[in-house]
């Protein structure tokens, strides 16, 4: 799981490093072609590009690390006022760091003696500071758009990958919060919504098993995997039990805050689905096909079969069986399907070290 999280962090760092490099190159083009600097610091276009290609990856790395820290340690874990204060302090420190690094790069390449204060207060510095703040905001905003579409889907959307419907082999998992009606009545709508927020924040652990969080529908969540990623190392099953384990590890928090330990049941199925971009004024990446309906119907049988995780036999046959126990539950009728579907329940082997 750690390797997958590191891959995700590297994708974030790469996005910010490339973004900042292109931003500084754009600034070099705007300031270096057909314009004249008003301040004391003057660069040729080639010199400006050299600085941009050096400064961009460095500041992108810092900005990316800050984004990772905010996402993993602060966002939804600290009050909004404190988060805004942290972001303000970050911007001030970031501007100072940009100035220090730019000053160092300037001396490295040109070796011209100029005091740090004169460098920072040059006539053109104000505009550059504004550009830096705006760029950091724009890249952070793009990151949030990417998360709303599903991590990694923004670049695919821009490339037109979903413009026309296309087929993919995927695994789908439907997770449903148990006793949701009782909890909503006991907690009230606001506190119940906060419970859902906390559960779905903790569900972020599944990205360590290459899961994509496709949708949140009320108290239900839908996860999906590219087929090869889902069956590799039993990622699709490990995601469920890693999420369950995290909820268990945070039992004290949930008991103290909500007086309960949330518990989810899930159903899984795999097959060919169609993926496409839908909507004119609200864009969304949508999956269509019987595979999704079947996974949802299997999840609906969890209570009837007294199982926390059910999956279809066709998916079970593709999975290794050395880390989990599978139990045949028989063929069941699913709403909307003519034939019966064989399903299996999945449970953990007590030694969780097998899941590492």
C-alpha positions as CSV (number, residue, x, y, z in Angstrom):
1,X,0.0,0.0,0.0
2,X,2.9,2.4,0.8
3,X,4.2,2.1,-2.7
4,X,0.9,3.1,-4.2
5,X,0.7,6.1,-1.9
6,X,4.2,7.1,-3.0
7,X,3.1,6.8,-6.6
8,X,0.2,9.1,-5.9
9,X,2.4,11.6,-4.1
10,X,4.9,11.5,-7.0
11,X,2.0,12.3,-9.4
12,X,1.1,15.4,-7.3
13,X,4.7,16.5,-7.2
14,X,5.1,16.0,-10.9
15,X,2.0,18.0,-11.6
16,X,3.2,21.0,-9.6
17,X,6.8,20.8,-10.9
18,X,5.6,20.8,-14.5
19,X,3.0,23.5,-13.8
20,X,5.4,25.8,-12.1
21,X,8.0,25.3,-14.8
22,X,5.5,26.2,-17.6
23,X,4.3,29.2,-15.5
24,X,7.8,30.6,-15.2
25,X,8.5,29.9,-18.9
26,X,5.2,31.8,-19.7
27,X,6.5,34.7,-17.5
28,X,9.8,34.6,-19.4
29,X,8.0,34.8,-22.8
30,X,5.8,37.7,-21.6
31,X,8.6,39.7,-20.0
32,X,11.4,38.7,-22.4
33,X,9.9,39.3,-25.9
34,X,9.0,42.8,-27.0
35,X,9.1,44.3,-23.5
36,X,11.7,46.3,-21.5
37,X,12.3,45.8,-17.8
38,X,11.7,48.9,-15.7
39,X,13.7,47.6,-12.7
40,X,17.4,47.2,-12.1
41,X,17.4,43.5,-12.9
42,X,17.5,42.9,-16.6
43,X,17.7,39.5,-18.4
44,X,17.8,38.4,-22.0
45,X,15.1,35.9,-23.1
46,X,17.6,33.0,-23.0
47,X,18.8,34.0,-19.5
48,X,15.2,34.2,-18.3
49,X,14.4,30.8,-19.7
50,X,17.4,29.3,-17.9
51,X,16.2,30.8,-14.6
52,X,12.6,29.5,-15.3
53,X,13.8,26.0,-16.0
54,X,15.8,26.0,-12.8
55,X,13.4,27.8,-10.5
56,X,10.2,26.0,-11.8
57,X,11.0,22.4,-10.6
58,X,12.4,23.7,-7.3
59,X,9.3,25.8,-6.4
60,X,7.0,23.1,-7.9
61,X,8.5,20.5,-5.5
62,X,7.9,22.8,-2.5
63,X,4.4,23.7,-3.6
64,X,3.6,20.0,-4.3
65,X,4.8,19.0,-0.9
66,X,2.7,21.7,0.7
67,X,-0.4,20.4,-1.2
68,X,0.3,16.8,-0.1
69,X,0.7,17.9,3.5
70,X,-2.6,19.9,3.4
71,X,-4.5,17.1,1.8
72,X,-3.2,14.4,4.1
73,X,-2.8,16.2,7.4
74,X,-4.9,19.4,7.5
75,X,-7.8,19.4,5.1
76,X,-11.0,18.3,7.0
77,X,-8.9,17.6,10.1
78,X,-8.5,21.2,11.3
79,X,-11.2,24.0,11.7
80,X,-11.7,26.2,8.6
81,X,-10.4,29.3,10.3
82,X,-7.2,27.6,11.3
83,X,-6.8,26.1,7.8
84,X,-7.1,29.6,6.3
85,X,-4.5,30.9,8.8
86,X,-2.2,28.0,7.8
87,X,-2.6,28.9,4.1
88,X,-1.9,32.6,4.8
89,X,1.3,31.7,6.7
90,X,2.2,29.3,3.9
91,X,1.8,32.0,1.2
92,X,4.1,34.4,3.1
93,X,6.7,31.7,3.7
94,X,6.4,30.6,0.0
95,X,7.0,34.1,-1.3
96,X,10.0,34.5,1.0
97,X,11.3,31.1,-0.2
98,X,10.8,32.1,-3.9
99,X,12.8,35.3,-3.3
100,X,15.6,33.5,-1.5
101,X,15.9,30.7,-4.2
102,X,15.6,33.2,-7.1
103,X,18.3,35.3,-5.5
104,X,20.5,32.2,-5.2
105,X,19.9,31.2,-8.8
106,X,20.6,34.7,-9.9
107,X,24.0,34.7,-8.2
108,X,24.7,31.1,-9.4
109,X,24.3,32.0,-13.1
110,X,25.4,35.6,-13.2
111,X,27.4,36.3,-10.1
112,X,26.5,40.0,-10.1
113,X,26.8,41.6,-6.7
114,X,23.5,43.0,-5.5
115,X,22.0,43.0,-2.0
116,X,19.1,40.7,-1.1
117,X,17.0,43.7,-0.2
118,X,17.6,45.5,-3.5
119,X,16.8,42.2,-5.3
120,X,13.6,41.7,-3.4
121,X,12.4,45.3,-3.7
122,X,13.2,45.8,-7.4
123,X,10.5,47.6,-9.4
124,X,9.4,44.5,-11.1
125,X,9.2,42.3,-8.0
126,X,5.7,43.4,-7.0
127,X,4.3,42.0,-10.3
128,X,6.3,38.8,-9.9
129,X,5.0,38.3,-6.4
130,X,1.5,38.7,-7.6
131,X,2.2,36.2,-10.4
132,X,3.6,33.7,-7.9
133,X,0.5,34.0,-5.7
134,X,-1.8,33.7,-8.6
135,X,0.0,30.7,-10.0
136,X,0.0,28.9,-6.7
137,X,-3.8,29.5,-6.4
138,X,-4.4,28.4,-10.0
139,X,-2.5,25.2,-9.6
140,X,-4.2,24.4,-6.3
141,X,-7.6,25.1,-7.9
142,X,-6.7,22.7,-10.8
143,X,-5.8,20.1,-8.2
144,X,-9.2,20.5,-6.6
145,X,-11.0,20.2,-10.0
146,X,-9.0,17.0,-10.7
147,X,-10.1,15.6,-7.3
148,X,-13.7,16.5,-8.0
149,X,-13.6,14.7,-11.4
150,X,-11.7,11.8,-10.0
151,X,-8.0,11.9,-9.5
152,X,-6.2,11.7,-12.9
153,X,-9.4,12.4,-14.9
154,X,-8.8,16.1,-15.6
155,X,-5.8,15.4,-17.9
156,X,-7.8,12.7,-19.6
157,X,-10.7,15.1,-20.1
158,X,-8.5,17.8,-21.5
159,X,-7.0,15.2,-24.0
160,X,-10.5,14.3,-25.1
161,X,-10.2,10.7,-24.0
162,X,-13.9,10.6,-22.8
163,X,-15.3,12.7,-25.6
164,X,-16.7,9.6,-27.4
165,X,-17.9,6.5,-25.5
166,X,-15.3,3.8,-25.1
167,X,-15.2,0.4,-23.5
168,X,-13.1,-0.5,-20.5
169,X,-12.7,-3.7,-18.4
170,X,-13.3,-2.6,-14.8
171,X,-14.1,-3.7,-11.3
172,X,-16.8,-1.9,-9.3
173,X,-17.5,-1.9,-5.6
174,X,-20.6,-0.5,-4.0
175,X,-20.2,0.3,-0.3
176,X,-23.2,1.1,1.9
177,X,-23.3,2.4,5.5
178,X,-25.3,0.1,7.7
179,X,-28.1,1.3,9.9
180,X,-28.0,4.6,8.2
181,X,-31.7,5.4,8.8
182,X,-31.3,4.7,12.6
183,X,-28.2,6.8,12.8
184,X,-29.7,9.7,10.9
185,X,-32.7,9.8,13.3
186,X,-30.5,9.6,16.4
187,X,-27.9,12.1,15.3
188,X,-30.0,14.6,13.4
189,X,-29.2,15.7,9.8
190,X,-26.2,18.0,10.5
191,X,-24.3,15.6,12.8
192,X,-25.2,12.7,10.5
193,X,-23.8,14.6,7.6
194,X,-20.6,15.2,9.5
195,X,-20.4,11.4,10.2
196,X,-20.7,10.7,6.5
197,X,-17.9,13.3,5.9
198,X,-15.6,11.7,8.3
199,X,-16.3,8.2,6.9
200,X,-15.7,9.3,3.3
201,X,-12.5,11.2,4.4
202,X,-11.2,8.0,5.9
203,X,-12.2,6.1,2.8
204,X,-9.3,7.9,1.1
205,X,-7.1,5.1,2.4
206,X,-8.3,3.0,-0.6
207,X,-6.2,5.0,-3.0
208,X,-3.3,3.1,-1.6
209,X,-4.9,0.1,-3.3
210,X,-5.2,1.9,-6.7
211,X,-8.9,2.5,-6.2
212,X,-10.7,5.3,-7.9
213,X,-13.6,6.8,-6.0
214,X,-16.2,7.1,-8.7
215,X,-19.2,8.5,-6.8
216,X,-20.7,9.4,-3.5
217,X,-24.5,8.8,-3.4
218,X,-26.0,9.7,0.0
219,X,-24.4,7.3,2.5
220,X,-23.2,5.0,-0.3
221,X,-19.9,5.2,-2.2
222,X,-18.8,3.6,-5.5
223,X,-15.2,2.5,-6.1
224,X,-13.7,1.4,-9.3
225,X,-10.5,-0.1,-10.6
226,X,-9.0,-0.8,-14.0
227,X,-9.2,-4.6,-14.1
228,X,-5.5,-5.3,-14.0
229,X,-5.0,-2.9,-11.1
230,X,-7.9,-4.3,-9.1
231,X,-6.9,-7.9,-9.3
232,X,-3.1,-7.3,-8.8
233,X,-2.2,-8.2,-5.2
234,X,-5.9,-8.5,-4.5
235,X,-6.2,-4.7,-4.4
236,X,-10.0,-4.6,-4.8
237,X,-10.4,-6.8,-1.7
238,X,-7.6,-5.2,0.4
239,X,-9.2,-1.8,-0.2
240,X,-12.3,-2.8,1.7
241,X,-10.5,-4.4,4.6
242,X,-8.0,-1.6,4.9
243,X,-10.9,0.9,5.1
244,X,-12.6,-1.3,7.7
245,X,-9.4,-1.4,9.7
246,X,-8.9,2.3,9.6
247,X,-12.5,2.8,10.9
248,X,-11.7,0.3,13.7
249,X,-8.4,2.1,14.5
250,X,-10.4,5.3,14.9
251,X,-13.2,3.7,17.0
252,X,-12.5,6.0,20.0
253,X,-13.0,9.1,17.8
254,X,-16.3,7.8,16.3
255,X,-17.6,6.6,19.7
256,X,-16.8,9.9,21.4
257,X,-18.1,12.0,18.5
258,X,-21.1,10.0,17.3
259,X,-21.6,7.3,19.8
260,X,-21.1,4.5,17.2
261,X,-18.6,2.7,15.1
262,X,-19.6,3.1,11.4
263,X,-19.8,-0.2,9.5
264,X,-20.0,-0.7,5.8
265,X,-21.0,-3.7,3.6
266,X,-20.0,-4.0,0.0
267,X,-20.6,-5.9,-3.2
268,X,-18.3,-6.3,-6.2
269,X,-18.4,-7.4,-9.8
270,X,-16.3,-6.9,-12.9
271,X,-16.9,-6.7,-16.6
272,X,-17.0,-4.4,-19.6
273,X,-18.4,-1.0,-19.2
274,X,-18.7,2.1,-21.3
275,X,-17.1,5.3,-20.1
276,X,-17.8,8.7,-21.5
277,X,-18.1,12.4,-20.8
278,X,-21.6,13.5,-20.0
279,X,-23.3,16.9,-19.4
280,X,-23.1,20.3,-21.1
281,X,-23.1,22.7,-18.2
282,X,-21.9,20.2,-15.5
283,X,-19.2,17.8,-16.8
284,X,-18.9,14.4,-15.3
285,X,-17.1,11.2,-16.2
286,X,-19.8,8.5,-16.3
287,X,-19.7,4.7,-16.5
288,X,-22.6,2.7,-18.1
289,X,-23.3,-1.0,-18.3
290,X,-24.8,-4.1,-16.7
291,X,-21.6,-4.6,-14.7
292,X,-22.4,-1.6,-12.5
293,X,-26.0,-2.6,-12.0
294,X,-24.9,-6.2,-11.0
295,X,-22.4,-4.9,-8.5
296,X,-25.1,-2.7,-6.9
297,X,-27.5,-5.6,-6.7
298,X,-24.9,-7.9,-5.2
299,X,-24.3,-5.3,-2.5
300,X,-28.0,-5.3,-1.8
301,X,-27.9,-9.0,-0.9
302,X,-25.3,-8.5,1.9
303,X,-27.9,-8.3,4.7
304,X,-29.9,-11.3,3.4
305,X,-26.7,-13.4,3.3
306,X,-25.3,-12.0,6.5
307,X,-22.0,-11.0,4.7
308,X,-19.9,-7.9,4.9
309,X,-18.4,-8.4,1.5
310,X,-19.8,-10.3,-1.5
311,X,-18.4,-10.7,-5.0
312,X,-19.5,-12.5,-8.1
313,X,-17.9,-15.8,-9.0
314,X,-16.6,-14.4,-12.3
315,X,-14.5,-11.9,-10.3
316,X,-13.5,-14.5,-7.7
317,X,-12.0,-16.8,-10.3
318,X,-9.6,-14.0,-11.4
319,X,-8.3,-13.4,-7.9
320,X,-5.6,-15.1,-5.8
321,X,-6.9,-16.8,-2.8
322,X,-4.0,-16.9,-0.3
323,X,-4.8,-13.9,1.8
324,X,-8.6,-14.2,2.3
325,X,-11.3,-16.8,2.9
326,X,-13.9,-17.3,0.2
327,X,-17.2,-19.0,0.9
328,X,-19.7,-20.0,-1.7
329,X,-23.1,-18.5,-0.9
330,X,-25.0,-20.1,-3.8
331,X,-26.8,-18.7,-6.8
332,X,-29.1,-15.7,-6.1
333,X,-31.6,-13.9,-8.2
334,X,-30.8,-10.2,-8.8
335,X,-33.4,-7.6,-9.7
336,X,-33.3,-6.9,-13.4
337,X,-31.4,-10.0,-14.4
338,X,-33.1,-13.1,-15.8
339,X,-30.5,-15.7,-14.7
340,X,-29.1,-16.3,-11.3
341,X,-25.7,-15.2,-10.3
342,X,-23.3,-17.2,-8.1
343,X,-21.8,-15.1,-5.3
344,X,-19.1,-15.6,-2.7
345,X,-18.6,-14.0,0.7
346,X,-15.1,-12.8,1.6
347,X,-13.6,-12.7,5.1
348,X,-10.1,-12.0,6.5
349,X,-7.6,-14.5,7.5
350,X,-6.7,-13.4,11.1
351,X,-3.1,-12.8,10.3
352,X,-3.3,-9.4,8.6
353,X,0.4,-9.4,7.9
354,X,-0.5,-11.4,4.8
355,X,-2.1,-8.1,3.5
356,X,1.1,-6.0,3.7
